[in-house]
Amino acid sequence: MNTRLAAARIVLNVVDHGQSLASLVPAALDELEPQEQPFAKELVYGSIRWYVRLAALLDQLVSKPLKARDQDIRCLLIVGLYQLSRLRVAQHAAVNETVQAARAAEKAWAAGLVNGVLRNYLRQKEALERKLDQQPETLFSHPAWFLARLQQEWPDDWQAVAAANNEHPPMTLRVNTMRQCRNDWLDRLRNTGAGATEAPFTEAGVCLDKPVAVDRLPGFRDGDVSVQDGASQQAAVLLDAGCGMRVLDACAAPGGKTAHILERGVNEIRVTAIDSDARRLERVAENLTRLGLRAELVCADAGDPEAWWDGKPFDRILLDAPCSASGVIRRNPDIKLLRRAGDIGKLAKTQGKLLDRLWLLLAADGILLYATCSVFKQENEDCIADFLSRHSDAREETITSGWGRPVQYGRQILTGEQGMDGFYYARLVRTNS
């Protein structure tokens, strides 16, 4: 399989068919030689990350749109333009190899088009790029609705958030403190020649200087360490579950927060982890097995407790609610293309319903921790404000910390702040009233 053609076909499936990178990339990369896979992944993620800008650039370079049956060639041109505008690939190699990809697609007629468009870009590069820099949508390579919402809600920060969304994310880890302390594991890592520092505002976090394959991490297979962003690592700390407590982790997949809760409780917390997707729940099971942890796993709709709840209240509930994922775009750039403006209100309704249903399962004086990986207020502080107006037995407990920023209710991390993903947390205590 031609590497650039494989990348273009993945881009096509995202752009035209609404599929996610998470569902496409693993299987597609398996068809390539191992040495080609990192470059192919860079082509895919980079082309999607900069798609809004690259598509506008391409529109300036072609005289008329390509036919529907030739959208694979359009995506191949996007991949070619990404190489020339963003990667340190020799220009002649980028052009020639992308032309060969057109031939590999059995569309020899497109070879001349690809060659002409890419060489025309190189001749006009400075003028074309300057024009794109004049509009926020193409400057930051985001949909217009997304930027408008960011600007309205975060007028002093929207440009920094948009810029952070286009950066390569750091690789952050969580050391399993049941097995060793963070400093000891850091020493083991440094003995391999890799560089890393303690992740700020975390108990067990480590930020690598450069990403590496997980099988090169000391003790990964034995459960000594896991991949988890620093923002996500705040959940188990805020939940503050003690040994012997009954804990519900709703919407638990892929299980990073479940595992962290158990590690902090030395595997002496009774955790029920729920997810409605059986395949994603398998990932939770795999992660727990690797880490030597145990939890009750339930494949069910967390919002329908009558189908799975045993009637015994939980001391702690973590609701990592389904959301727009607008805070993790730097890790999942396809969100920019898959999410729509109307999705935010629909998601907020789902979040409110989940809060109402799960609240009934919480013991008196128990804590429900509400979390999203969103930067939009309608899914976060507005959702909590609405919930508190409906429940007289709920009290918000202020989160005091050095990370993020306080908002009306809860605490918000904007993408890139302190090196973290965009996240929101609110702690809700059930009173006796």
C-alpha positions as CSV (number, residue, x, y, z in Angstrom):
1,M,0.0,0.0,0.0
2,N,1.3,3.5,-0.9
3,T,1.8,5.4,2.3
4,R,0.5,8.8,1.1
5,L,-2.5,7.1,-0.6
6,A,-3.3,5.2,2.6
7,A,-3.2,8.5,4.5
8,A,-5.5,10.2,1.9
9,R,-8.1,7.5,2.2
10,I,-8.2,7.9,6.0
11,V,-8.7,11.6,5.6
12,L,-11.5,10.9,3.1
13,N,-13.3,8.7,5.5
14,V,-13.2,11.4,8.2
15,V,-14.1,14.3,5.9
16,D,-16.8,12.7,3.7
17,H,-18.1,9.8,5.8
18,G,-17.9,11.2,9.3
19,Q,-15.7,8.4,10.7
20,S,-13.3,9.0,13.6
21,L,-9.6,8.7,13.5
22,A,-9.7,6.3,16.5
23,S,-11.8,3.9,14.5
24,L,-9.8,4.2,11.3
25,V,-6.2,4.6,12.0
26,P,-5.2,1.3,13.8
27,A,-6.5,-1.0,11.1
28,A,-5.3,1.2,8.2
29,L,-1.8,1.4,9.6
30,D,-1.6,-2.3,10.0
31,E,-1.7,-2.6,6.2
32,L,1.6,-0.6,6.0
33,E,5.2,-1.7,6.7
34,P,6.1,-0.9,10.3
35,Q,8.7,1.6,9.3
36,E,6.1,3.6,7.3
37,Q,3.5,3.7,10.0
38,P,4.8,6.8,12.0
39,F,5.0,8.9,8.9
40,A,1.6,7.8,7.7
41,K,0.1,8.7,11.1
42,E,1.8,12.1,11.0
43,L,0.3,12.7,7.5
44,V,-3.2,11.7,8.7
45,Y,-3.2,13.7,11.9
46,G,-1.5,16.7,10.5
47,S,-3.8,16.8,7.4
48,I,-6.9,16.6,9.7
49,R,-5.4,19.1,12.2
50,W,-4.9,21.7,9.4
51,Y,-7.7,20.6,7.2
52,V,-9.8,23.8,7.3
53,R,-6.7,25.8,6.2
54,L,-5.5,23.3,3.7
55,A,-8.9,23.0,2.1
56,A,-9.1,26.8,1.7
57,L,-5.6,26.7,0.3
58,L,-6.6,24.0,-2.3
59,D,-9.7,26.0,-3.3
60,Q,-7.3,28.8,-4.4
61,L,-5.3,26.4,-6.5
62,V,-7.9,24.5,-8.5
63,S,-10.1,26.1,-11.1
64,K,-13.2,23.9,-10.4
65,P,-14.2,21.3,-7.8
66,L,-13.3,17.7,-8.3
67,K,-16.1,15.3,-9.0
68,A,-17.7,13.3,-6.2
69,R,-16.0,10.1,-7.3
70,D,-12.6,11.8,-7.2
71,Q,-12.6,13.0,-3.6
72,D,-9.8,10.6,-2.9
73,I,-7.6,12.8,-5.2
74,R,-8.8,15.9,-3.4
75,C,-7.7,14.4,-0.1
76,L,-4.4,13.3,-1.6
77,L,-3.8,16.9,-2.6
78,I,-4.6,17.9,1.0
79,V,-2.0,15.4,2.2
80,G,0.5,16.8,-0.4
81,L,-0.1,20.4,0.7
82,Y,0.4,19.4,4.3
83,Q,3.8,18.0,3.5
84,L,4.9,21.1,1.7
85,S,3.5,23.6,4.2
86,R,4.1,22.0,7.5
87,L,6.6,19.2,7.3
88,R,10.3,19.1,6.7
89,V,10.0,16.9,3.7
90,A,12.2,17.7,0.7
91,Q,10.0,19.5,-1.8
92,H,10.8,17.3,-4.7
93,A,10.2,14.1,-2.7
94,A,6.8,15.4,-1.4
95,V,5.7,16.3,-5.0
96,N,7.0,13.2,-6.7
97,E,5.8,10.7,-4.1
98,T,2.3,12.3,-4.0
99,V,2.1,12.1,-7.8
100,Q,3.0,8.4,-7.5
101,A,0.2,8.0,-5.0
102,A,-2.2,9.3,-7.6
103,R,-1.0,6.6,-10.0
104,A,-1.3,4.0,-7.2
105,A,-5.0,5.0,-6.9
106,E,-5.3,3.8,-10.5
107,K,-6.1,7.4,-11.6
108,A,-3.2,8.1,-13.9
109,W,-5.0,11.2,-15.3
110,A,-4.7,12.8,-11.8
111,A,-0.9,12.6,-11.8
112,G,-0.6,15.8,-13.9
113,L,-3.2,17.6,-11.7
114,V,-1.4,16.7,-8.5
115,N,2.0,17.7,-10.0
116,G,0.6,21.0,-11.3
117,V,-1.3,22.0,-8.1
118,L,1.6,21.2,-5.7
119,R,4.2,23.0,-7.9
120,N,1.9,26.0,-8.3
121,Y,1.6,26.1,-4.5
122,L,5.4,26.3,-4.2
123,R,5.6,29.1,-6.7
124,Q,2.9,31.2,-4.9
125,K,3.5,30.0,-1.4
126,E,4.1,33.3,0.4
127,A,1.2,35.1,-1.2
128,L,-1.2,32.2,-0.6
129,E,-0.3,31.8,3.0
130,R,-0.5,35.5,3.7
131,K,-4.1,35.5,2.4
132,L,-5.1,32.6,4.7
133,D,-3.6,34.5,7.7
134,Q,-6.2,37.3,7.2
135,Q,-9.2,35.2,8.5
136,P,-9.4,33.6,11.9
137,E,-11.0,30.5,10.5
138,T,-8.1,29.7,8.2
139,L,-5.4,31.3,10.4
140,F,-6.3,28.9,13.3
141,S,-7.7,26.1,11.0
142,H,-11.0,25.8,13.0
143,P,-14.6,25.9,11.9
144,A,-16.1,29.4,12.2
145,W,-18.8,28.4,14.7
146,F,-16.2,26.9,17.0
147,L,-14.0,30.0,17.0
148,A,-17.1,32.3,17.5
149,R,-18.1,30.3,20.5
150,L,-14.6,30.3,22.0
151,Q,-14.3,34.1,21.4
152,Q,-17.7,34.7,23.1
153,E,-17.0,32.5,26.2
154,W,-13.2,33.1,26.6
155,P,-12.6,36.6,25.0
156,D,-9.1,36.9,26.6
157,D,-8.0,33.3,25.9
158,W,-9.7,32.1,22.7
159,Q,-6.6,32.6,20.5
160,A,-4.4,30.7,22.9
161,V,-6.9,27.8,23.1
162,A,-7.1,27.6,19.3
163,A,-3.4,27.7,18.9
164,A,-3.0,25.0,21.6
165,N,-5.5,22.8,19.7
166,N,-3.0,22.7,16.8
167,E,0.0,21.7,18.8
168,H,1.3,18.2,19.2
169,P,0.2,17.1,22.7
170,P,2.8,16.0,25.3
171,M,3.0,12.3,26.3
172,T,2.0,12.3,30.0
173,L,2.1,9.2,32.2
174,R,0.8,8.1,35.6
175,V,3.1,6.0,37.7
176,N,1.4,3.2,39.6
177,T,2.2,4.1,43.2
178,M,1.0,0.7,44.4
179,R,4.2,-0.6,42.9
180,Q,6.8,2.2,43.3
181,C,7.1,5.9,43.9
182,R,7.3,8.4,41.0
183,N,11.0,9.3,41.6
184,D,12.1,5.6,41.5
185,W,10.3,5.1,38.2
186,L,11.8,8.3,36.8
187,D,15.2,6.9,37.6
188,R,14.5,3.8,35.7
189,L,13.3,5.8,32.7
190,R,16.3,8.0,32.7
191,N,18.6,4.9,32.8
192,T,17.1,4.1,29.3
193,G,18.3,7.5,28.0
194,A,14.9,9.0,27.8
195,G,14.2,12.4,29.4
196,A,11.2,13.3,31.6
197,T,10.0,15.6,34.3
198,E,7.3,15.5,37.0
199,A,4.0,16.6,35.6
200,P,2.9,19.7,37.5
201,F,0.0,19.5,39.9
202,T,-0.1,15.7,39.9
203,E,0.8,13.1,42.5
204,A,2.1,10.5,40.2
205,G,2.4,12.2,36.8
206,V,5.4,12.2,34.5
207,C,5.8,14.2,31.3
208,L,8.1,12.8,28.7
209,D,10.5,15.1,26.8
210,K,9.6,13.1,23.6
211,P,6.8,10.6,23.0
212,V,7.9,6.9,22.9
213,A,6.2,3.7,22.1
214,V,4.6,2.3,25.3
215,D,6.5,-1.0,25.1
216,R,9.7,1.0,25.6
217,L,8.5,2.4,28.9
218,P,10.1,0.5,31.9
219,G,7.6,-1.9,33.4
220,F,4.7,-0.9,31.2
221,R,3.6,-4.5,30.5
222,D,3.9,-5.2,34.2
223,G,1.6,-2.4,35.2
224,D,4.2,0.0,36.5
225,V,2.9,3.0,34.5
226,S,0.0,4.1,32.3
227,V,-0.6,6.9,29.8
228,Q,-2.9,9.6,31.2
229,D,-2.9,13.4,30.8
230,G,-2.3,15.5,33.9
231,A,-5.8,17.0,33.6
232,S,-7.4,13.6,33.7
233,Q,-5.3,12.6,36.7
234,Q,-7.1,15.2,38.8
235,A,-10.3,13.1,38.8
236,A,-9.2,10.4,41.3
237,V,-7.7,13.1,43.6
238,L,-10.9,15.2,43.6
239,L,-13.1,12.1,44.1
240,D,-11.1,11.3,47.3
241,A,-12.4,7.8,47.7
242,G,-11.2,5.9,50.8
243,C,-10.6,2.2,51.4
244,G,-13.8,0.3,51.7
245,M,-16.0,2.9,49.9
246,R,-18.5,2.0,47.2
247,V,-17.6,4.0,44.1
248,L,-19.4,4.2,40.8
249,D,-17.4,5.2,37.7
250,A,-20.0,6.1,35.1
251,C,-19.0,6.2,31.4
252,A,-15.8,4.5,32.5
253,A,-14.0,3.5,29.2
254,P,-11.1,3.4,28.5
255,G,-10.5,3.0,32.2
256,G,-7.7,5.4,33.1
257,K,-9.7,7.1,35.9
258,T,-11.0,3.8,37.1
259,A,-7.5,2.5,37.5
260,H,-6.2,5.6,39.2
261,I,-9.0,5.5,41.8
262,L,-8.1,1.9,42.6
263,E,-4.3,2.7,42.7
264,R,-4.9,5.5,45.2
265,G,-7.1,3.2,47.3
266,V,-4.5,0.4,47.2
267,N,-7.1,-1.8,45.4
268,E,-9.3,-1.7,48.5
269,I,-12.1,0.4,47.0
270,R,-15.2,-1.3,45.7
271,V,-15.5,0.2,42.2
272,T,-18.4,-0.5,39.8
273,A,-17.3,0.7,36.3
274,I,-20.1,1.1,33.7
275,D,-19.9,1.8,30.0
276,S,-22.6,1.2,27.3
277,D,-20.0,0.1,24.7
278,A,-19.0,-3.6,25.1
279,R,-15.8,-3.2,23.1
280,R,-14.7,-0.1,25.0
281,L,-15.4,-2.0,28.3
282,E,-13.0,-4.7,27.1
283,R,-10.3,-2.0,27.1
284,V,-11.1,-1.2,30.7
285,A,-10.8,-4.9,31.5
286,E,-7.4,-5.1,29.7
287,N,-6.1,-2.1,31.5
288,L,-7.1,-3.3,34.9
289,T,-5.6,-6.8,34.2
290,R,-2.3,-5.2,33.2
291,L,-2.2,-3.1,36.3
292,G,-3.3,-5.9,38.7
293,L,-6.5,-4.2,39.7
294,R,-10.0,-5.4,40.2
295,A,-13.4,-3.8,39.7
296,E,-17.0,-4.8,38.8
297,L,-17.5,-4.1,35.1
298,V,-21.0,-3.6,33.8
299,C,-22.0,-3.1,30.2
300,A,-25.1,-0.9,30.6
301,D,-26.5,2.6,30.1
302,A,-25.5,4.6,33.2
303,G,-28.6,6.7,32.8
304,D,-30.9,3.7,33.3
305,P,-29.9,2.5,36.8
306,E,-33.1,0.4,37.1
307,A,-31.4,-2.1,34.7
308,W,-28.2,-2.6,36.7
309,W,-28.2,-0.9,40.2
310,D,-28.5,-3.1,43.3
311,G,-30.2,-0.4,45.3
312,K,-27.2,0.2,47.6
313,P,-26.1,3.8,47.6
314,F,-22.6,4.8,46.5
315,D,-20.2,6.8,48.6
316,R,-18.6,8.4,45.6
317,I,-19.7,8.8,42.0
318,L,-17.6,9.9,39.1
319,L,-19.6,11.1,36.1
320,D,-17.1,11.6,33.3
321,A,-20.0,12.8,31.1
322,P,-20.2,12.4,27.3
323,C,-19.3,15.8,25.9
324,S,-18.0,17.7,22.8
325,A,-14.4,16.7,23.6
326,S,-13.5,20.3,22.7
327,G,-10.7,20.2,25.3
328,V,-8.8,17.3,23.7
329,I,-8.7,18.4,20.1
330,R,-4.9,18.4,20.1
331,R,-5.1,14.7,20.7
332,N,-8.2,14.1,18.5
333,P,-8.1,16.7,15.7
334,D,-11.0,15.1,13.8
335,I,-13.3,16.6,16.5
336,K,-13.0,19.9,14.6
337,L,-14.6,18.3,11.5
338,L,-17.0,15.9,13.2
339,R,-18.6,18.2,15.8
340,R,-21.4,20.5,14.8
341,A,-22.6,23.7,16.5
342,G,-26.0,22.1,17.4
343,D,-24.3,19.2,19.2
344,I,-23.4,21.3,22.3
345,G,-27.0,21.9,23.4
346,K,-27.9,18.3,22.8
347,L,-25.0,17.1,24.8
348,A,-25.9,19.5,27.6
349,K,-29.4,17.9,27.8
350,T,-27.8,14.4,28.0
351,Q,-25.4,15.6,30.7
352,G,-28.3,17.1,32.8
353,K,-30.3,13.8,32.5
354,L,-27.3,11.8,33.6
355,L,-26.7,14.0,36.6
356,D,-30.4,13.7,37.7
357,R,-30.5,10.0,37.4
358,L,-27.1,9.2,39.1
359,W,-27.8,11.7,41.9
360,L,-30.4,9.3,43.2
361,L,-27.7,6.7,43.7
362,L,-25.5,8.8,46.0
363,A,-25.4,8.3,49.7
364,A,-26.0,11.2,52.1
365,D,-22.8,13.2,52.5
366,G,-21.5,11.4,49.5
367,I,-19.6,13.2,46.6
368,L,-20.5,13.2,42.9
369,L,-17.6,14.5,40.8
370,Y,-18.8,15.9,37.5
371,A,-16.1,15.9,34.7
372,T,-15.9,16.8,31.1
373,C,-13.1,17.2,28.6
374,S,-14.9,20.3,27.2
375,V,-14.1,24.0,27.3
376,F,-17.7,25.1,26.5
377,K,-19.6,26.6,29.4
378,Q,-23.0,25.1,28.4
379,E,-21.6,21.7,29.1
380,N,-19.8,22.7,32.3
381,E,-20.7,25.5,34.7
382,D,-24.0,26.2,33.1
383,C,-24.9,22.5,33.4
384,I,-24.0,22.5,37.1
385,A,-26.0,25.7,37.7
386,D,-29.1,24.1,36.2
387,F,-28.6,21.0,38.2
388,L,-28.3,22.9,41.5
389,S,-31.5,24.8,40.7
390,R,-33.3,21.5,40.5
391,H,-31.8,19.8,43.6
392,S,-32.2,21.4,47.0
393,D,-30.2,18.5,48.5
394,A,-27.1,19.3,46.4
395,R,-24.2,21.6,47.5
396,E,-21.3,22.6,45.3
397,E,-18.0,22.2,47.2
398,T,-15.3,24.7,46.0
399,I,-12.2,23.2,44.4
400,T,-9.1,25.0,45.6
401,S,-6.0,24.2,43.5
402,G,-3.1,25.6,41.6
403,W,-4.3,24.2,38.3
404,G,-6.9,25.7,36.1
405,R,-9.1,28.6,37.1
406,P,-12.2,29.0,39.2
407,V,-15.5,29.7,37.4
408,Q,-19.0,30.3,38.7
409,Y,-19.3,26.6,39.6
410,G,-16.4,24.2,39.5
411,R,-12.9,24.7,38.0
412,Q,-11.9,24.9,34.4
413,I,-8.6,24.0,32.7
414,L,-8.3,25.5,29.2
415,T,-6.4,23.5,26.6
416,G,-2.7,24.0,27.0
417,E,-2.8,25.6,30.4
418,Q,0.0,24.2,32.5
419,G,0.6,21.7,29.7
420,M,-2.7,20.0,30.3
421,D,-5.7,19.1,28.1
422,G,-8.9,21.1,28.4
423,F,-11.0,19.8,31.3
424,Y,-13.7,20.8,33.7
425,Y,-14.5,19.5,37.2
426,A,-17.3,20.2,39.8
427,R,-17.7,18.5,43.2
428,L,-21.2,18.1,44.4
429,V,-22.1,17.0,47.9
430,R,-25.4,15.4,48.8
431,T,-26.8,17.1,52.0
432,N,-29.4,15.7,54.4
433,S,-32.0,18.3,53.5
